[in-house]
Amino acid sequence: LRRRLARNMLVSGTPVTTIAQVLGHQNLDTAKQYLSLDSQNLKTCALDFSCVPLERRFP
């Protein structure tokens, strides 16, 4: 439950310092254990490069 809360707060743009305070942690390193990102979150935040033209270069 704590990990889900922390991850949801992080995804919504809440600063890590605020998340640590909500979780009751004095040290950011302690709060970081709750903030790991999974591959789905990484895919969601990845930039879309489909509009960038590809250029092939041959030696």
mmCIF file as Biopython writes it, N, C-alpha, C and O atoms, coordinates in Angstrom:
data_model
#
loop_
_atom_site.group_PDB
_atom_site.id
_atom_site.type_symbol
_atom_site.label_atom_id
_atom_site.label_alt_id
_atom_site.label_comp_id
_atom_site.label_asym_id
_atom_site.label_entity_id
_atom_site.label_seq_id
_atom_site.pdbx_PDB_ins_code
_atom_site.Cartn_x
_atom_site.Cartn_y
_atom_site.Cartn_z
_atom_site.occupancy
_atom_site.B_iso_or_equiv
_atom_site.auth_seq_id
_atom_site.auth_asym_id
_atom_site.pdbx_PDB_model_num
ATOM 1   N N  . LEU A ? 1  ? 0.827  -1.196 0.000   1.0 0.0 1  A 1 
ATOM 2   C CA . LEU A ? 1  ? 0.000  0.000  0.000   1.0 0.0 1  A 1 
ATOM 3   C C  . LEU A ? 1  ? 0.872  1.261  0.000   1.0 0.0 1  A 1 
ATOM 4   O O  . LEU A ? 1  ? 0.592  2.208  -0.734  1.0 0.0 1  A 1 
ATOM 5   N N  . ARG A ? 2  ? 1.923  1.273  0.819   1.0 0.0 2  A 1 
ATOM 6   C CA . ARG A ? 2  ? 2.807  2.442  0.877   1.0 0.0 2  A 1 
ATOM 7   C C  . ARG A ? 2  ? 3.532  2.637  -0.453  1.0 0.0 2  A 1 
ATOM 8   O O  . ARG A ? 2  ? 3.690  3.764  -0.922  1.0 0.0 2  A 1 
ATOM 9   N N  . ARG A ? 3  ? 3.969  1.533  -1.056  1.0 0.0 3  A 1 
ATOM 10  C CA . ARG A ? 3  ? 4.675  1.624  -2.341  1.0 0.0 3  A 1 
ATOM 11  C C  . ARG A ? 3  ? 3.750  2.180  -3.421  1.0 0.0 3  A 1 
ATOM 12  O O  . ARG A ? 3  ? 4.161  3.020  -4.221  1.0 0.0 3  A 1 
ATOM 13  N N  . ARG A ? 4  ? 2.513  1.715  -3.442  1.0 0.0 4  A 1 
ATOM 14  C CA . ARG A ? 4  ? 1.552  2.196  -4.441  1.0 0.0 4  A 1 
ATOM 15  C C  . ARG A ? 4  ? 1.268  3.679  -4.244  1.0 0.0 4  A 1 
ATOM 16  O O  . ARG A ? 4  ? 1.217  4.438  -5.213  1.0 0.0 4  A 1 
ATOM 17  N N  . LEU A ? 5  ? 1.083  4.092  -3.000  1.0 0.0 5  A 1 
ATOM 18  C CA . LEU A ? 5  ? 0.853  5.505  -2.705  1.0 0.0 5  A 1 
ATOM 19  C C  . LEU A ? 5  ? 2.035  6.344  -3.184  1.0 0.0 5  A 1 
ATOM 20  O O  . LEU A ? 5  ? 1.852  7.362  -3.852  1.0 0.0 5  A 1 
ATOM 21  N N  . ALA A ? 6  ? 3.245  5.912  -2.840  1.0 0.0 6  A 1 
ATOM 22  C CA . ALA A ? 6  ? 4.440  6.661  -3.230  1.0 0.0 6  A 1 
ATOM 23  C C  . ALA A ? 6  ? 4.582  6.722  -4.746  1.0 0.0 6  A 1 
ATOM 24  O O  . ALA A ? 6  ? 4.902  7.775  -5.297  1.0 0.0 6  A 1 
ATOM 25  N N  . ARG A ? 7  ? 4.348  5.609  -5.417  1.0 0.0 7  A 1 
ATOM 26  C CA . ARG A ? 7  ? 4.478  5.577  -6.875  1.0 0.0 7  A 1 
ATOM 27  C C  . ARG A ? 7  ? 3.427  6.467  -7.531  1.0 0.0 7  A 1 
ATOM 28  O O  . ARG A ? 7  ? 3.735  7.191  -8.478  1.0 0.0 7  A 1 
ATOM 29  N N  . ASN A ? 8  ? 2.187  6.420  -7.037  1.0 0.0 8  A 1 
ATOM 30  C CA . ASN A ? 8  ? 1.130  7.269  -7.597  1.0 0.0 8  A 1 
ATOM 31  C C  . ASN A ? 8  ? 1.447  8.744  -7.399  1.0 0.0 8  A 1 
ATOM 32  O O  . ASN A ? 8  ? 1.208  9.562  -8.287  1.0 0.0 8  A 1 
ATOM 33  N N  . MET A ? 9  ? 1.981  9.078  -6.241  1.0 0.0 9  A 1 
ATOM 34  C CA . MET A ? 9  ? 2.362  10.468 -5.991  1.0 0.0 9  A 1 
ATOM 35  C C  . MET A ? 9  ? 3.488  10.890 -6.927  1.0 0.0 9  A 1 
ATOM 36  O O  . MET A ? 9  ? 3.473  12.000 -7.460  1.0 0.0 9  A 1 
ATOM 37  N N  . LEU A ? 10 ? 4.462  10.010 -7.127  1.0 0.0 10 A 1 
ATOM 38  C CA . LEU A ? 10 ? 5.588  10.316 -8.008  1.0 0.0 10 A 1 
ATOM 39  C C  . LEU A ? 10 ? 5.122  10.515 -9.447  1.0 0.0 10 A 1 
ATOM 40  O O  . LEU A ? 10 ? 5.534  11.467 -10.110 1.0 0.0 10 A 1 
ATOM 41  N N  . VAL A ? 11 ? 4.267  9.622  -9.926  1.0 0.0 11 A 1 
ATOM 42  C CA . VAL A ? 11 ? 3.760  9.711  -11.299 1.0 0.0 11 A 1 
ATOM 43  C C  . VAL A ? 11 ? 2.944  10.983 -11.502 1.0 0.0 11 A 1 
ATOM 44  O O  . VAL A ? 11 ? 2.938  11.553 -12.594 1.0 0.0 11 A 1 
ATOM 45  N N  . SER A ? 12 ? 2.261  11.425 -10.462 1.0 0.0 12 A 1 
ATOM 46  C CA . SER A ? 12 ? 1.448  12.636 -10.586 1.0 0.0 12 A 1 
ATOM 47  C C  . SER A ? 12 ? 2.269  13.914 -10.447 1.0 0.0 12 A 1 
ATOM 48  O O  . SER A ? 12 ? 1.726  15.015 -10.535 1.0 0.0 12 A 1 
ATOM 49  N N  . GLY A ? 13 ? 3.584  13.768 -10.227 1.0 0.0 13 A 1 
ATOM 50  C CA . GLY A ? 13 ? 4.451  14.940 -10.202 1.0 0.0 13 A 1 
ATOM 51  C C  . GLY A ? 13 ? 4.792  15.466 -8.821  1.0 0.0 13 A 1 
ATOM 52  O O  . GLY A ? 13 ? 5.353  16.555 -8.702  1.0 0.0 13 A 1 
ATOM 53  N N  . THR A ? 14 ? 4.471  14.729 -7.788  1.0 0.0 14 A 1 
ATOM 54  C CA . THR A ? 14 ? 4.784  15.156 -6.426  1.0 0.0 14 A 1 
ATOM 55  C C  . THR A ? 14 ? 6.288  15.061 -6.188  1.0 0.0 14 A 1 
ATOM 56  O O  . THR A ? 14 ? 6.888  14.034 -6.504  1.0 0.0 14 A 1 
ATOM 57  N N  . PRO A ? 15 ? 6.910  16.100 -5.639  1.0 0.0 15 A 1 
ATOM 58  C CA . PRO A ? 15 ? 8.355  16.049 -5.364  1.0 0.0 15 A 1 
ATOM 59  C C  . PRO A ? 15 ? 8.695  14.932 -4.372  1.0 0.0 15 A 1 
ATOM 60  O O  . PRO A ? 15 ? 7.911  14.621 -3.476  1.0 0.0 15 A 1 
ATOM 61  N N  . VAL A ? 16 ? 9.871  14.341 -4.550  1.0 0.0 16 A 1 
ATOM 62  C CA . VAL A ? 16 ? 10.309 13.241 -3.696  1.0 0.0 16 A 1 
ATOM 63  C C  . VAL A ? 16 ? 10.367 13.674 -2.235  1.0 0.0 16 A 1 
ATOM 64  O O  . VAL A ? 16 ? 10.066 12.882 -1.342  1.0 0.0 16 A 1 
ATOM 65  N N  . THR A ? 17 ? 10.747 14.912 -1.987  1.0 0.0 17 A 1 
ATOM 66  C CA . THR A ? 17 ? 10.813 15.386 -0.600  1.0 0.0 17 A 1 
ATOM 67  C C  . THR A ? 17 ? 9.431  15.368 0.057   1.0 0.0 17 A 1 
ATOM 68  O O  . THR A ? 17 ? 9.306  15.037 1.236   1.0 0.0 17 A 1 
ATOM 69  N N  . THR A ? 18 ? 8.409  15.719 -0.695  1.0 0.0 18 A 1 
ATOM 70  C CA . THR A ? 18 ? 7.042  15.687 -0.170  1.0 0.0 18 A 1 
ATOM 71  C C  . THR A ? 18 ? 6.589  14.252 0.079   1.0 0.0 18 A 1 
ATOM 72  O O  . THR A ? 18 ? 5.953  13.960 1.092   1.0 0.0 18 A 1 
ATOM 73  N N  . ILE A ? 19 ? 6.918  13.364 -0.847  1.0 0.0 19 A 1 
ATOM 74  C CA . ILE A ? 19 ? 6.564  11.951 -0.680  1.0 0.0 19 A 1 
ATOM 75  C C  . ILE A ? 19 ? 7.210  11.395 0.583   1.0 0.0 19 A 1 
ATOM 76  O O  . ILE A ? 19 ? 6.569  10.671 1.345   1.0 0.0 19 A 1 
ATOM 77  N N  . ALA A ? 20 ? 8.475  11.732 0.806   1.0 0.0 20 A 1 
ATOM 78  C CA . ALA A ? 20 ? 9.178  11.269 2.004   1.0 0.0 20 A 1 
ATOM 79  C C  . ALA A ? 20 ? 8.477  11.767 3.263   1.0 0.0 20 A 1 
ATOM 80  O O  . ALA A ? 20 ? 8.339  11.024 4.234   1.0 0.0 20 A 1 
ATOM 81  N N  . GLN A ? 21 ? 8.040  13.012 3.249   1.0 0.0 21 A 1 
ATOM 82  C CA . GLN A ? 21 ? 7.343  13.562 4.417   1.0 0.0 21 A 1 
ATOM 83  C C  . GLN A ? 21 ? 6.015  12.850 4.662   1.0 0.0 21 A 1 
ATOM 84  O O  . GLN A ? 21 ? 5.672  12.543 5.804   1.0 0.0 21 A 1 
ATOM 85  N N  . VAL A ? 22 ? 5.274  12.588 3.592   1.0 0.0 22 A 1 
ATOM 86  C CA . VAL A ? 22 ? 3.989  11.892 3.727   1.0 0.0 22 A 1 
ATOM 87  C C  . VAL A ? 22 ? 4.198  10.490 4.299   1.0 0.0 22 A 1 
ATOM 88  O O  . VAL A ? 22 ? 3.399  10.017 5.107   1.0 0.0 22 A 1 
ATOM 89  N N  . LEU A ? 23 ? 5.278  9.831  3.874   1.0 0.0 23 A 1 
ATOM 90  C CA . LEU A ? 23 ? 5.573  8.484  4.367   1.0 0.0 23 A 1 
ATOM 91  C C  . LEU A ? 23 ? 6.185  8.500  5.762   1.0 0.0 23 A 1 
ATOM 92  O O  . LEU A ? 23 ? 6.329  7.452  6.392   1.0 0.0 23 A 1 
ATOM 93  N N  . GLY A ? 24 ? 6.543  9.683  6.243   1.0 0.0 24 A 1 
ATOM 94  C CA . GLY A ? 24 ? 7.102  9.801  7.583   1.0 0.0 24 A 1 
ATOM 95  C C  . GLY A ? 24 ? 8.592  9.545  7.666   1.0 0.0 24 A 1 
ATOM 96  O O  . GLY A ? 24 ? 9.101  9.194  8.731   1.0 0.0 24 A 1 
ATOM 97  N N  . HIS A ? 25 ? 9.306  9.716  6.548   1.0 0.0 25 A 1 
ATOM 98  C CA . HIS A ? 25 ? 10.744 9.466  6.515   1.0 0.0 25 A 1 
ATOM 99  C C  . HIS A ? 25 ? 11.527 10.764 6.669   1.0 0.0 25 A 1 
ATOM 100 O O  . HIS A ? 25 ? 11.202 11.774 6.045   1.0 0.0 25 A 1 
ATOM 101 N N  . GLN A ? 26 ? 12.550 10.728 7.496   1.0 0.0 26 A 1 
ATOM 102 C CA . GLN A ? 26 ? 13.447 11.873 7.657   1.0 0.0 26 A 1 
ATOM 103 C C  . GLN A ? 26 ? 14.506 11.881 6.559   1.0 0.0 26 A 1 
ATOM 104 O O  . GLN A ? 26 ? 14.989 12.942 6.165   1.0 0.0 26 A 1 
ATOM 105 N N  . ASN A ? 27 ? 14.862 10.710 6.070   1.0 0.0 27 A 1 
ATOM 106 C CA . ASN A ? 27 ? 15.946 10.551 5.113   1.0 0.0 27 A 1 
ATOM 107 C C  . ASN A ? 27 ? 15.365 10.176 3.745   1.0 0.0 27 A 1 
ATOM 108 O O  . ASN A ? 27 ? 14.535 9.272  3.649   1.0 0.0 27 A 1 
ATOM 109 N N  . LEU A ? 28 ? 15.800 10.870 2.690   1.0 0.0 28 A 1 
ATOM 110 C CA . LEU A ? 28 ? 15.298 10.572 1.345   1.0 0.0 28 A 1 
ATOM 111 C C  . LEU A ? 28 ? 15.675 9.169  0.897   1.0 0.0 28 A 1 
ATOM 112 O O  . LEU A ? 28 ? 14.923 8.533  0.158   1.0 0.0 28 A 1 
ATOM 113 N N  . ASP A ? 29 ? 16.831 8.676  1.335   1.0 0.0 29 A 1 
ATOM 114 C CA . ASP A ? 29 ? 17.249 7.331  0.937   1.0 0.0 29 A 1 
ATOM 115 C C  . ASP A ? 29 ? 16.256 6.273  1.411   1.0 0.0 29 A 1 
ATOM 116 O O  . ASP A ? 29 ? 16.034 5.274  0.727   1.0 0.0 29 A 1 
ATOM 117 N N  . THR A ? 30 ? 15.667 6.490  2.565   1.0 0.0 30 A 1 
ATOM 118 C CA . THR A ? 30 ? 14.669 5.554  3.080   1.0 0.0 30 A 1 
ATOM 119 C C  . THR A ? 30 ? 13.420 5.575  2.205   1.0 0.0 30 A 1 
ATOM 120 O O  . THR A ? 30 ? 12.831 4.527  1.943   1.0 0.0 30 A 1 
ATOM 121 N N  . ALA A ? 31 ? 13.019 6.735  1.761   1.0 0.0 31 A 1 
ATOM 122 C CA . ALA A ? 31 ? 11.820 6.855  0.926   1.0 0.0 31 A 1 
ATOM 123 C C  . ALA A ? 31 ? 12.048 6.305  -0.477  1.0 0.0 31 A 1 
ATOM 124 O O  . ALA A ? 31 ? 11.103 5.851  -1.122  1.0 0.0 31 A 1 
ATOM 125 N N  . LYS A ? 32 ? 13.276 6.339  -0.952  1.0 0.0 32 A 1 
ATOM 126 C CA . LYS A ? 32 ? 13.565 5.900  -2.323  1.0 0.0 32 A 1 
ATOM 127 C C  . LYS A ? 32 ? 13.232 4.434  -2.555  1.0 0.0 32 A 1 
ATOM 128 O O  . LYS A ? 32 ? 12.975 4.037  -3.692  1.0 0.0 32 A 1 
ATOM 129 N N  . GLN A ? 33 ? 13.232 3.619  -1.504  1.0 0.0 33 A 1 
ATOM 130 C CA . GLN A ? 33 ? 12.905 2.204  -1.683  1.0 0.0 33 A 1 
ATOM 131 C C  . GLN A ? 33 ? 11.474 2.011  -2.184  1.0 0.0 33 A 1 
ATOM 132 O O  . GLN A ? 33 ? 11.155 0.966  -2.751  1.0 0.0 33 A 1 
ATOM 133 N N  . TYR A ? 34 ? 10.626 2.989  -1.985  1.0 0.0 34 A 1 
ATOM 134 C CA . TYR A ? 34 ? 9.240  2.904  -2.431  1.0 0.0 34 A 1 
ATOM 135 C C  . TYR A ? 34 ? 9.040  3.474  -3.834  1.0 0.0 34 A 1 
ATOM 136 O O  . TYR A ? 34 ? 7.939  3.398  -4.379  1.0 0.0 34 A 1 
ATOM 137 N N  . LEU A ? 35 ? 10.078 4.036  -4.415  1.0 0.0 35 A 1 
ATOM 138 C CA . LEU A ? 35 ? 9.902  4.811  -5.642  1.0 0.0 35 A 1 
ATOM 139 C C  . LEU A ? 35 ? 10.480 4.155  -6.886  1.0 0.0 35 A 1 
ATOM 140 O O  . LEU A ? 35 ? 10.753 4.844  -7.869  1.0 0.0 35 A 1 
ATOM 141 N N  . SER A ? 36 ? 10.671 2.855  -6.868  1.0 0.0 36 A 1 
ATOM 142 C CA . SER A ? 36 ? 11.199 2.190  -8.054  1.0 0.0 36 A 1 
ATOM 143 C C  . SER A ? 36 ? 10.151 2.247  -9.167  1.0 0.0 36 A 1 
ATOM 144 O O  . SER A ? 36 ? 8.951  2.133  -8.915  1.0 0.0 36 A 1 
ATOM 145 N N  . LEU A ? 37 ? 10.620 2.423  -10.382 1.0 0.0 37 A 1 
ATOM 146 C CA . LEU A ? 37 ? 9.719  2.489  -11.532 1.0 0.0 37 A 1 
ATOM 147 C C  . LEU A ? 37 ? 9.745  1.166  -12.277 1.0 0.0 37 A 1 
ATOM 148 O O  . LEU A ? 37 ? 10.807 0.565  -12.437 1.0 0.0 37 A 1 
ATOM 149 N N  . ASP A ? 38 ? 8.613  0.717  -12.725 1.0 0.0 38 A 1 
ATOM 150 C CA . ASP A ? 38 ? 8.588  -0.496 -13.520 1.0 0.0 38 A 1 
ATOM 151 C C  . ASP A ? 38 ? 8.638  -0.135 -15.003 1.0 0.0 38 A 1 
ATOM 152 O O  . ASP A ? 38 ? 8.562  1.038  -15.368 1.0 0.0 38 A 1 
ATOM 153 N N  . SER A ? 39 ? 8.766  -1.147 -15.849 1.0 0.0 39 A 1 
ATOM 154 C CA . SER A ? 39 ? 8.921  -0.895 -17.281 1.0 0.0 39 A 1 
ATOM 155 C C  . SER A ? 39 ? 7.698  -0.203 -17.877 1.0 0.0 39 A 1 
ATOM 156 O O  . SER A ? 39 ? 7.843  0.580  -18.815 1.0 0.0 39 A 1 
ATOM 157 N N  . GLN A ? 40 ? 6.511  -0.466 -17.365 1.0 0.0 40 A 1 
ATOM 158 C CA . GLN A ? 40 ? 5.312  0.185  -17.892 1.0 0.0 40 A 1 
ATOM 159 C C  . GLN A ? 40 ? 5.368  1.685  -17.649 1.0 0.0 40 A 1 
ATOM 160 O O  . GLN A ? 40 ? 5.006  2.467  -18.529 1.0 0.0 40 A 1 
ATOM 161 N N  . ASN A ? 41 ? 5.814  2.095  -16.474 1.0 0.0 41 A 1 
ATOM 162 C CA . ASN A ? 41 ? 5.941  3.522  -16.194 1.0 0.0 41 A 1 
ATOM 163 C C  . ASN A ? 41 ? 6.986  4.157  -17.092 1.0 0.0 41 A 1 
ATOM 164 O O  . ASN A ? 41 ? 6.815  5.296  -17.527 1.0 0.0 41 A 1 
ATOM 165 N N  . LEU A ? 42 ? 8.060  3.444  -17.375 1.0 0.0 42 A 1 
ATOM 166 C CA . LEU A ? 42 ? 9.083  3.984  -18.265 1.0 0.0 42 A 1 
ATOM 167 C C  . LEU A ? 42 ? 8.541  4.149  -19.681 1.0 0.0 42 A 1 
ATOM 168 O O  . LEU A ? 42 ? 8.849  5.138  -20.346 1.0 0.0 42 A 1 
ATOM 169 N N  . LYS A ? 43 ? 7.745  3.203  -20.145 1.0 0.0 43 A 1 
ATOM 170 C CA . LYS A ? 43 ? 7.142  3.311  -21.475 1.0 0.0 43 A 1 
ATOM 171 C C  . LYS A ? 43 ? 6.193  4.501  -21.543 1.0 0.0 43 A 1 
ATOM 172 O O  . LYS A ? 43 ? 6.129  5.194  -22.559 1.0 0.0 43 A 1 
ATOM 173 N N  . THR A ? 44 ? 5.467  4.733  -20.478 1.0 0.0 44 A 1 
ATOM 174 C CA . THR A ? 44 ? 4.502  5.827  -20.440 1.0 0.0 44 A 1 
ATOM 175 C C  . THR A ? 44 ? 5.185  7.180  -20.549 1.0 0.0 44 A 1 
ATOM 176 O O  . THR A ? 44 ? 4.663  8.090  -21.194 1.0 0.0 44 A 1 
ATOM 177 N N  . CYS A ? 45 ? 6.342  7.319  -19.930 1.0 0.0 45 A 1 
ATOM 178 C CA . CYS A ? 45 ? 7.000  8.619  -19.924 1.0 0.0 45 A 1 
ATOM 179 C C  . CYS A ? 45 ? 7.980  8.795  -21.082 1.0 0.0 45 A 1 
ATOM 180 O O  . CYS A ? 45 ? 8.564  9.868  -21.230 1.0 0.0 45 A 1 
ATOM 181 N N  . ALA A ? 46 ? 8.170  7.770  -21.899 1.0 0.0 46 A 1 
ATOM 182 C CA . ALA A ? 46 ? 9.099  7.867  -23.025 1.0 0.0 46 A 1 
ATOM 183 C C  . ALA A ? 46 ? 8.558  8.849  -24.071 1.0 0.0 46 A 1 
ATOM 184 O O  . ALA A ? 46 ? 7.348  8.975  -24.262 1.0 0.0 46 A 1 
ATOM 185 N N  . LEU A ? 47 ? 9.470  9.527  -24.731 1.0 0.0 47 A 1 
ATOM 186 C CA . LEU A ? 47 ? 9.084  10.479 -25.772 1.0 0.0 47 A 1 
ATOM 187 C C  . LEU A ? 47 ? 8.683  9.752  -27.045 1.0 0.0 47 A 1 
ATOM 188 O O  . LEU A ? 47 ? 9.225  8.693  -27.362 1.0 0.0 47 A 1 
ATOM 189 N N  . ASP A ? 48 ? 7.744  10.318 -27.761 1.0 0.0 48 A 1 
ATOM 190 C CA . ASP A ? 48 ? 7.307  9.772  -29.034 1.0 0.0 48 A 1 
ATOM 191 C C  . ASP A ? 48 ? 8.143  10.406 -30.141 1.0 0.0 48 A 1 
ATOM 192 O O  . ASP A ? 48 ? 8.066  11.613 -30.374 1.0 0.0 48 A 1 
ATOM 193 N N  . PHE A ? 49 ? 8.934  9.593  -30.813 1.0 0.0 49 A 1 
ATOM 194 C CA . PHE A ? 49 ? 9.800  10.099 -31.876 1.0 0.0 49 A 1 
ATOM 195 C C  . PHE A ? 49 ? 9.246  9.782  -33.266 1.0 0.0 49 A 1 
ATOM 196 O O  . PHE A ? 49 ? 9.974  9.881  -34.254 1.0 0.0 49 A 1 
ATOM 197 N N  . SER A ? 50 ? 7.984  9.408  -33.354 1.0 0.0 50 A 1 
ATOM 198 C CA . SER A ? 50 ? 7.425  9.027  -34.649 1.0 0.0 50 A 1 
ATOM 199 C C  . SER A ? 50 ? 7.385  10.192 -35.637 1.0 0.0 50 A 1 
ATOM 200 O O  . SER A ? 50 ? 7.359  9.964  -36.847 1.0 0.0 50 A 1 
ATOM 201 N N  . CYS A ? 51 ? 7.380  11.423 -35.156 1.0 0.0 51 A 1 
ATOM 202 C CA . CYS A ? 51 ? 7.326  12.570 -36.060 1.0 0.0 51 A 1 
ATOM 203 C C  . CYS A ? 51 ? 8.724  13.040 -36.483 1.0 0.0 51 A 1 
ATOM 204 O O  . CYS A ? 51 ? 8.843  13.961 -37.290 1.0 0.0 51 A 1 
ATOM 205 N N  . VAL A ? 52 ? 9.766  12.428 -35.956 1.0 0.0 52 A 1 
ATOM 206 C CA . VAL A ? 52 ? 11.135 12.809 -36.305 1.0 0.0 52 A 1 
ATOM 207 C C  . VAL A ? 52 ? 11.557 11.997 -37.524 1.0 0.0 52 A 1 
ATOM 208 O O  . VAL A ? 52 ? 11.558 10.766 -37.479 1.0 0.0 52 A 1 
ATOM 209 N N  . PRO A ? 53 ? 11.917 12.679 -38.619 1.0 0.0 53 A 1 
ATOM 210 C CA . PRO A ? 53 ? 12.317 11.944 -39.818 1.0 0.0 53 A 1 
ATOM 211 C C  . PRO A ? 53 ? 13.647 11.214 -39.591 1.0 0.0 53 A 1 
ATOM 212 O O  . PRO A ? 53 ? 14.574 11.744 -38.980 1.0 0.0 53 A 1 
ATOM 213 N N  . LEU A ? 54 ? 13.704 9.997  -40.099 1.0 0.0 54 A 1 
ATOM 214 C CA . LEU A ? 54 ? 14.933 9.222  -39.993 1.0 0.0 54 A 1 
ATOM 215 C C  . LEU A ? 54 ? 15.845 9.553  -41.155 1.0 0.0 54 A 1 
ATOM 216 O O  . LEU A ? 54 ? 15.389 9.735  -42.284 1.0 0.0 54 A 1 
ATOM 217 N N  . GLU A ? 55 ? 17.102 9.628  -40.883 1.0 0.0 55 A 1 
ATOM 218 C CA . GLU A ? 55 ? 18.083 9.913  -41.926 1.0 0.0 55 A 1 
ATOM 219 C C  . GLU A ? 55 ? 19.094 8.785  -41.924 1.0 0.0 55 A 1 
ATOM 220 O O  . GLU A ? 55 ? 19.731 8.511  -40.907 1.0 0.0 55 A 1 
ATOM 221 N N  . ARG A ? 56 ? 19.238 8.140  -43.057 1.0 0.0 56 A 1 
ATOM 222 C CA . ARG A ? 56 ? 20.209 7.048  -43.157 1.0 0.0 56 A 1 
ATOM 223 C C  . ARG A ? 56 ? 21.511 7.598  -43.705 1.0 0.0 56 A 1 
ATOM 224 O O  . ARG A ? 56 ? 21.536 8.339  -44.688 1.0 0.0 56 A 1 
ATOM 225 N N  . ARG A ? 57 ? 22.564 7.225  -43.060 1.0 0.0 57 A 1 
ATOM 226 C CA . ARG A ? 57 ? 23.893 7.645  -43.516 1.0 0.0 57 A 1 
ATOM 227 C C  . ARG A ? 57 ? 24.715 6.407  -43.827 1.0 0.0 57 A 1 
ATOM 228 O O  . ARG A ? 57 ? 24.797 5.478  -43.025 1.0 0.0 57 A 1 
ATOM 229 N N  . PHE A ? 58 ? 25.306 6.412  -44.980 1.0 0.0 58 A 1 
ATOM 230 C CA . PHE A ? 58 ? 26.150 5.297  -45.386 1.0 0.0 58 A 1 
ATOM 231 C C  . PHE A ? 58 ? 27.587 5.783  -45.479 1.0 0.0 58 A 1 
ATOM 232 O O  . PHE A ? 58 ? 27.844 6.894  -45.942 1.0 0.0 58 A 1 
ATOM 233 N N  . PRO A ? 59 ? 28.519 4.954  -45.040 1.0 0.0 59 A 1 
ATOM 234 C CA . PRO A ? 59 ? 29.940 5.380  -45.088 1.0 0.0 59 A 1 
ATOM 235 C C  . PRO A ? 59 ? 30.489 5.488  -46.487 1.0 0.0 59 A 1 
ATOM 236 O O  . PRO A ? 59 ? 31.656 5.832  -46.667 1.0 0.0 59 A 1 
#
